[in-house]
Amino acid sequence: MSTPKILILGAGYGGLMTAVRLQKQMNYNEVEMTLVNKHDYHYFTTWLHEPAAGTTDPDKCRVEIQTLLDTNKIKFVKGSVSEIKREEKKVLLESGEELTYDYLVVALGSEPETFGIQGLKEYAFSIRSINSVREIREHIEYNFAKYKMEHRPEQLTFIVGGAGFTGIEFLGELTDRIPELCEEFDVDRSLVKVYNIEAAPTVLPGFDQELVDYAMEVLTRKGVTFKINTPIKECTPDGVVLGDGEEIKSNTVIWTGGVRGNSVIEKAGFETMRGRVKVDEFLRAPGHEDVFVIGDSALLINNETNRPYPPTAQIAIQEGDTLASNLIALIRGGQMKAFVPSLKGTVASLGKGEAIGLVGDKKLFGGSAAFMKKVIDNRSLFLIGGLSLMMKKAKL
Ligand SMILES: Cc1cc2nc3c(=O)[nH]c(=O)nc-3n(C[C@H](O)[C@H](O)[C@H](O)COP(=O)(O)OP(=O)(O)OC[C@H]3O[C@@H](n4cnc5c(N)ncnc54)[C@H](O)[C@@H]3O)c2cc1C
């Protein structure tokens, strides 16, 4: 019999976790494993709001993939997946290279969901990769510099669309960075405007009200103007038009209002909801014994609430772990285990030294939540890259 081939697409939290768990447990030559990723580095998506605002260097938020792999067990291919040919069990890369598989792991993450709002795709930024956050940071700095020459208020007006976790965490960092930028560019702080615009009736929808109130109080104190229950109708080169017709002029709109699965998946003909594949208990795509989908590209229903689990790194990491064991079981002739997420809690940063969180049924505010956030971030480093990655990149 020929050696089974496992092909993993995407080296984010889900894909990388699958790879490192497989390499730990599989013997040499027992299986042919390949990991494909667009970049030769893994980035810590959950940290990206920091380099986007410029409070952390982008390099701190990434690690070279090869340093995490045993390349005698896993081959790494730097390449962009352009097509999945399910019937032929092949994956096509943009370079023209074709890869075959017996088992496919799709862990390609997400793309911004614009809900059909005109102009968002064209004129808004989104926090989604190292390259995108470098662009946002440079753009913010450039607008401060330009203001000193042209004095147009829209150059100092920053709009964050969406008040979910990403939006709130970015606002925390942005409002930490603004005083530094004001000092660097000799700008009066009162001239800088930061808006958060959210269609839902509350920020952090679904989160505990006391924690939400605390987050809003902290961010308002740091200079954010909230416009809640206010949909963005259109994004234009000059700013945004709101549902009630109000226009806010701004050179910088950052859209954090939602994500959908990677478009490669929809194009491959999998059945999807908002680009995500509704997977079975073993994380398989419906009708496919050989295709597993994990992370933000997968849709997993919480049977208790009958609603999908929100896409998080926490779940992606756990899925990668279970999937690796299941692939080993398939190859060695064992039983697969159903995936059941074990939710440990959620913590959202509000900038330096400030956060909110719910861990178990314990609410955390301020410094203790910020400390817990660092513990969670460092734990992810450990799970993905062991002690050596934690030593290199840990948040202190
Ligand atoms: C600012 C921010 C803060 C967040 N905070 C938290 C948090 O506190 N806690 C939490 O649990 N979750 C958080 N999340 C959500 C979390 O980051 C995601 O749920 C998680 O990254 C999903 O993991 P993934 O493996 O599915 O995708 P990702 O980690 O996004 O990885 C996808 C990988 O696929 C690669 N890729 C994409 N397209 C291609 C292609 N065509 N070809 C080859 N490679 C490709 C990408 O380069 C990337 O390496 C946050 C997200 C953001 C943006």
PDBQT file of the ligand as one rigid body, heavy atoms in Angstrom, charges set to zero:
ROOT
HETATM    1  C1  LIG A 401      -7.721  41.488  15.796  1.00  0.00    +0.000 C 
HETATM    2  C2  LIG A 401      -8.278  40.139  16.141  1.00  0.00    +0.000 A 
HETATM    3  C3  LIG A 401      -8.375  39.752  17.469  1.00  0.00    +0.000 A 
HETATM    4  C4  LIG A 401      -8.864  38.482  17.796  1.00  0.00    +0.000 A 
HETATM    5  N1  LIG A 401      -8.904  38.123  19.115  1.00  0.00    +0.000 NA
HETATM    6  C5  LIG A 401      -9.264  36.867  19.447  1.00  0.00    +0.000 A 
HETATM    7  C6  LIG A 401      -9.199  36.439  20.790  1.00  0.00    +0.000 A 
HETATM    8  O1  LIG A 401      -8.870  37.216  21.693  1.00  0.00    +0.000 OA
HETATM    9  N2  LIG A 401      -9.514  35.155  21.077  1.00  0.00    +0.000 N 
HETATM   10  C7  LIG A 401      -9.881  34.259  20.105  1.00  0.00    +0.000 A 
HETATM   11  O2  LIG A 401     -10.111  33.070  20.424  1.00  0.00    +0.000 OA
HETATM   12  N3  LIG A 401      -9.985  34.640  18.812  1.00  0.00    +0.000 NA
HETATM   13  C8  LIG A 401      -9.687  35.921  18.445  1.00  0.00    +0.000 A 
HETATM   14  N4  LIG A 401      -9.748  36.323  17.132  1.00  0.00    +0.000 N 
HETATM   15  C9  LIG A 401     -10.238  35.369  16.129  1.00  0.00    +0.000 C 
HETATM   16  C10 LIG A 401      -9.128  34.402  15.718  1.00  0.00    +0.000 C 
HETATM   17  O3  LIG A 401      -7.979  35.111  15.357  1.00  0.00    +0.000 OA
HETATM   18  C11 LIG A 401      -9.568  33.504  14.572  1.00  0.00    +0.000 C 
HETATM   19  O4  LIG A 401     -10.765  32.863  14.933  1.00  0.00    +0.000 OA
HETATM   20  C12 LIG A 401      -8.476  32.478  14.268  1.00  0.00    +0.000 C 
HETATM   21  O5  LIG A 401      -7.322  33.118  13.787  1.00  0.00    +0.000 OA
HETATM   22  C13 LIG A 401      -8.966  31.431  13.273  1.00  0.00    +0.000 C 
HETATM   23  O6  LIG A 401      -7.942  30.526  13.008  1.00  0.00    +0.000 OA
HETATM   24  P1  LIG A 401      -7.806  29.867  11.564  1.00  0.00    +0.000 P 
HETATM   25  O7  LIG A 401      -6.719  28.843  11.676  1.00  0.00    +0.000 OA
HETATM   26  O8  LIG A 401      -9.126  29.437  11.067  1.00  0.00    +0.000 OA
HETATM   27  O9  LIG A 401      -7.372  31.063  10.610  1.00  0.00    +0.000 OA
HETATM   28  P2  LIG A 401      -6.112  32.023  10.647  1.00  0.00    +0.000 P 
HETATM   29  O10 LIG A 401      -5.451  31.995  11.958  1.00  0.00    +0.000 OA
HETATM   30  O11 LIG A 401      -6.592  33.336  10.128  1.00  0.00    +0.000 OA
HETATM   31  O12 LIG A 401      -5.131  31.363   9.581  1.00  0.00    +0.000 OA
HETATM   32  C14 LIG A 401      -5.442  31.195   8.217  1.00  0.00    +0.000 C 
HETATM   33  C15 LIG A 401      -4.135  30.937   7.483  1.00  0.00    +0.000 C 
HETATM   34  O13 LIG A 401      -4.424  30.619   6.116  1.00  0.00    +0.000 OA
HETATM   35  C16 LIG A 401      -3.538  31.344   5.259  1.00  0.00    +0.000 C 
HETATM   36  N5  LIG A 401      -4.218  31.500   3.972  1.00  0.00    +0.000 N 
HETATM   37  C17 LIG A 401      -5.332  32.228   3.711  1.00  0.00    +0.000 A 
HETATM   38  N6  LIG A 401      -5.665  32.099   2.413  1.00  0.00    +0.000 NA
HETATM   39  C18 LIG A 401      -4.740  31.302   1.858  1.00  0.00    +0.000 A 
HETATM   40  C19 LIG A 401      -4.554  30.776   0.537  1.00  0.00    +0.000 A 
HETATM   41  N7  LIG A 401      -5.396  31.060  -0.461  1.00  0.00    +0.000 N 
HETATM   42  N8  LIG A 401      -3.482  29.973   0.314  1.00  0.00    +0.000 NA
HETATM   43  C20 LIG A 401      -2.616  29.643   1.314  1.00  0.00    +0.000 A 
HETATM   44  N9  LIG A 401      -2.766  30.103   2.575  1.00  0.00    +0.000 NA
HETATM   45  C21 LIG A 401      -3.807  30.910   2.837  1.00  0.00    +0.000 A 
HETATM   46  C22 LIG A 401      -3.282  32.651   6.000  1.00  0.00    +0.000 C 
HETATM   47  O14 LIG A 401      -2.072  33.248   5.548  1.00  0.00    +0.000 OA
HETATM   48  C23 LIG A 401      -3.195  32.153   7.450  1.00  0.00    +0.000 C 
HETATM   49  O15 LIG A 401      -1.884  31.745   7.764  1.00  0.00    +0.000 OA
HETATM   50  C24 LIG A 401      -9.285  37.593  16.773  1.00  0.00    +0.000 A 
HETATM   51  C25 LIG A 401      -9.218  37.982  15.421  1.00  0.00    +0.000 A 
HETATM   52  C26 LIG A 401      -8.711  39.234  15.103  1.00  0.00    +0.000 A 
HETATM   53  C27 LIG A 401      -8.620  39.650  13.648  1.00  0.00    +0.000 C 
ENDROOT
TORSDOF 0
